Amino acid sequence: MKPNTTQKVARQNIVKAFFQIPKISKNPIAYFQEILDKNNGVVSGTIPYKFLLTDRPELIRQMLQKNHKNYRKPRGLRFIAKKYVGNGLLISDGAYWLAQRRAIQKGFHKEKLEKISKTMVSEINHYMETKLNIYAHKEEEIDLVKEMTHLAFRIVTKGLFSETVENHRLEVISTALSNLQQFLIDRARKPFLIPWHFFTKKEEKLQKKIDESKSIVLEIIHNRKKSGSKNDDLLDMLLESRYENGEKMSDQQILDECLLFFVAGHETSAMSLTWTWYLLSEHDEIQDKLHHSVIDNLGTKKPSFESLKELGYALQVIEESMRLYPPAWYLVREAIEDDYCNGIPLKKGTDITGFVYGVHHNSNYWKDPETFDPERFSPERKKQQKPYTYIPFGGGPRYCIGNNFAIMEMQLILAMFVKKYEFIKVKQSEPVGLNPLLNLRPKNSIKVVVKKREL
């Protein structure tokens, strides 16, 4: 229903926007922040499709929660994503999405997560013994992006499949997904390069790597079904999932969901861990407080699923890190029919982008928003947060299904690392900067020195 008063929304001039493409491509976060600050948090336009960009929590809540049935994943994203990684939970819409969500949600219960936590602890211990101990003994500089990506990929692989997958096969999947992310970003930000991609057969080469990755995952699925073995992993959860009519998922559906677990499950955690250790290396006092909190609450006990509730300060550190550097720095939905929110028209066919990074850094909702302060997420202060001002995992019915998996993984890593090691800042020749791809990555490498703590 149309409101009695309609607010005027600033429109982005198409000609002006065209000449801003290099600036937008270089750093869309800075550009989005600039135009939203000038236009009261809402900008619309047509370049070449209708869009609306906002960092207003109430508008984001409208499309994610209050009137979520009127919004779907954008047509362009649906087409491209289905082509490369299938029609998994992150991409699908409507009745199919709802059936998948209900079937899969049952698998993320407490018992399953508790069993997966043991796999996580084992992988973290292995990484500490084979990597961190060596780095700490030499007090060697390490690249956080490289190391956290390696660890997160190992954890999501074991969480998915339990059994050991050969390193060279893992490398095929990891490289293909990394190349896909860069390709999709280039295609979105630099559409003029599409003919060049065709001429150089870049897309064709990428498709071959993606197909190879799919073949590896399908082989794992087929081998598991043939063996009949039971494992405490996410693949078992998918194989055992049932729709309301009692039917199981097809191999293709299981493949689609596995690929999206890979995409969302390792990149998000890897970047969150990278930014968290970067922030802790910049703030010794907070890193020391985290260390003492873990020692005081766990003592000689090893971190486990049962001890997560005792790692409250570790959770605060993670949440504040994800506020400052949200891996999913934006989210997009397409309006199916005309809608309105607080007098703002949300027109049919418009791609509405919620600028998550902008919301998380908005001084209207956060005091000293650029300051790293985990106390913002103390139980008392969390109650004061305005709805949808903190949305690292989205919101509404499509709230990220793997959020508990990711948070548990990061809590365990922080607790196990900080108990034994100290991450020390290294002076760098270039500022870290931001590289906003599908996930928010640092522009330049982040180096730290790992040092063993005095116990």
C-alpha angles and dihedrals in degrees: 000000000000114000122236091244124040120198118228112245121207112245124216112231109238095216093048091046091052091059089048093060094101090049092047092047092050095053118350091177093064091044094048091047092051098051094042092050089053094047107044095260100303131086129167136183147131118261094167097311127038113270140173121197121197145163094190111122093212093058092047090049090051093060098036100042123356097051100008094145088068093060134068139170110288117269093240093052092047092052097046097040094049089051093057110023105017132235102311128155095278092056108030125092142194125012093347092055092047092052091048093046093051092047095048098038090067089063095059093069125135096262093053093047091048091055092045090050089065089056089049093051090049092051093046090051090050091051092048093050097044101033119012096044089055094045091048094047090055093034084229128179113248133193106239096204092053095044098043091045090052093049096044092048091051091050096048090046092052091042089054103038109012093203122090114267115202113262094235090055091048089051090055091055095042094048093046093051092046091050090047091056092052092045093052092049092049090049093050098043099033107034090162087073094063093093089049091052089052093047093049092042089234092145092047091052091048091050090055091054091047090049090050090052091050090052091054093051093044090052090053090050093049093047091051092051092048094048094049089210121152121226134175094242142108093259089062088049091054093045091050096043116116131197119227089266090056096251123136128230119268120243089254092054091048089049091051092052093045091053091051092048086055094048097044099027103059106026095051094048093042094053093042090052092046093053092042094054090043090055093045091050088053093049111047093176092059092045089052091048089052090050093051091045091055093046093046094048102037104026107179093343118114116239112261142159089274092053096052091096088058091056095072096136091050087055091050090052091050094047093049091047090052089049093055095038110022107189090213093051094176139016130203135204132175118227110235094195135007114288138172135210124184089340094309113126114227101194127210112267094019118136104225115202118200106206099217095179089053093050091049092051098041113124089208088072104023129049111228090355096190093057120099103232118155089186087079086077098049110129091255097049095042088065089062095057116115113238115270095011088110113044112147090144098036120243147247124042091332093056106147108281092208097053094108091049091051096044092047090050093050094045091052093047094049093047095046095044100043092048091065108016143049122212110215125199118246120210108244131202093224130041115255094241128173130284105186106198120147083307126031107261131174114262093222131029118278114221126194135170116235115217130180114244122236105253 
